Amino acid sequence: MNKKTLLIIGFVILVVALGVLIYFVFIKDLVNPQNGNANENVNGTTNQNFNGCLPNINGVDNTNRIQVNTNQGLNFNSGQQANINGVKVDDVARGGQTFAKEELTQKTEAVSLSSDGNLRYYDPTQGKFYKLDSNGKPQELSDKTFPDAKKITWSPKGDKAVVSFPDQSQIVYDFDKKQQVTLPKTWSDVTFSPTGDELGFMNVSEQEDSRWLAVSNTDASEVQLVEPLGDNASKVDVNWSPSGQVVALFTDSANATAQTILPIGLHQENFKSFDVLGRGFQGIWSPIGDQILYSIYSDGSRYNPVVHLVDASGDATGYNNINLNLQTWASKCTYNQAGDFAFCAVPQYLPTGSALEPALAGYTNDRIYMIDVNTGISSLIALPTYLSQMSQYVINAVFVSQDGMTLYFTEDVTGGVYSIKLR
C-alpha cells in the first residue's frame, strides 16, 4: 500500500514539474512577449532600433515625444511618451511603435505629393479630385466629376492628370485651365516628363510599324518618335529620369536567372546598360538621377521581391549594386528630396511567391525602414500605430514631405492617408 502511495505521489510531482517546464519554455513568451532592441526583417537580417531617436538628419536632433489625454486621445504637448494599452508609442519615428496621424479617413485613390508640397487625390465615391490645404482640409481641384476613373497619373506639379476609364478612353485634364484633351486609345503607359510639359507613352497599335515609344506635348500635339517597339512593348517601362534624358527602361533576359536593364534616351543616346540578378525588375529614380532603387525576385528570395540600389548615371551605371535585404516592392519606397535617404514600407511577413502573386501579401502589416543610400544600411524606424491599433496598416505607397519632417502613407484596406513624424 505504501509503495502504491509513493508511486502516485511521484507521478503527481512529475506531472507538475512537466507543467512548469512547458510553461517557461513554450508559453511564457507568448503570454508576456519580450521586446528586445533587435528587429529581424523577413530575410533574417538584423537591424538595431534607434533606442531614442533617429540619426541626426540635416543637423536636427529628435527629442519631442507625446503624452496621452484619455478624453481626447493623443496630444502633442511636452510629454515624454504615450502609453496606449501598456504599449509605449512615440510621436517621432525612433524604431518602435510610432503614432500615425489620420490625414484622410475616407477611401482615396491615386494619392500624390505634388512639387508644391500638397497632397492630391481622387475620391472614387464622388468622382472628384481634391487637394489638402495647409490646414489639412480637402479642397476641390475642379467641380467637374470623373466617374469610374480607372487609372490616374499626376504631373509633378499636380496641375494636370492623365485619367483613364474602363472603356479605354483617356484624357489629360488641366486643373488650372479647367480644360481637357482626349488622348488616342492606343497610347499606353502615358507618363509626364519631370517638368510636366511633355508626355511619354507607347503607341500600341495593331499595325506593327506603328508601334513606337514616343513623346508629345501635354495636349497630344507635336508627337516625337523615340524608338520602334515591334513586339517588345511588354519589356518597356515609360520611366523618365529626373534630367529628362531617359524616357524609358527596357528590360530583357540576360540569362535564365538575370535581366539586362537598358535606359532609352530621348534623343537616341547610347546609354550604358546594367544587369540585375533576378526577375520582375521594378525601379524608381533618385531625385538627382544618379541612382535607381529597384526590386527583383529569385528562387533565393522564395520568389518574393527584394529591394536593391544601383548607380545609374554615365559611366558609373551598374556600379555599387547593393542588396538591401528588405523584402518589398520598389513601388512601396520613396526618396527624400535631397536623395540621401530612401524609405520603404516593408511587410512584416511575405508568403512564398508574393512577387508572382502580390495578392498573397494583401493583409500583411507593414513597417517603415529608412535606408542610407550612400552606405546601403537600412534601419527599422517605425511601426505605424493609431491608438489601440498597433501596426495594423497595409501600406501601398509612401511619400516624404519637402522639408523631410513628415512621411505620408496610403493604407490599402481603408484607403485612408496617414502621416508619421520623421523628426
Helices and strands as residue ranges (DSSP letters): H 2-22, I 23-27, H 28-31, E 38-40, E 46-48, E 67-69, E 73-75, E 82-84, E 87-89, E 97-99, E 101-104, E 109-113, E 119-123, E 128-132, E 138-140, E 151-154, E 160-164, E 170-174, E 179-183, E 187-192, E 198-203, G 208-210, E 212-217, E 224-228, G 233-235, E 236-238, E 246-253, E 259-265, E 274-276, E 279-285, E 291-297, G 299-301, E 306-311, G 314-316, E 322-323, G 330-332, E 333-335, E 341-347, G 358-361, E 366-372, E 377-386, E 389-390, E 395-400, E 406-411, E 417-421
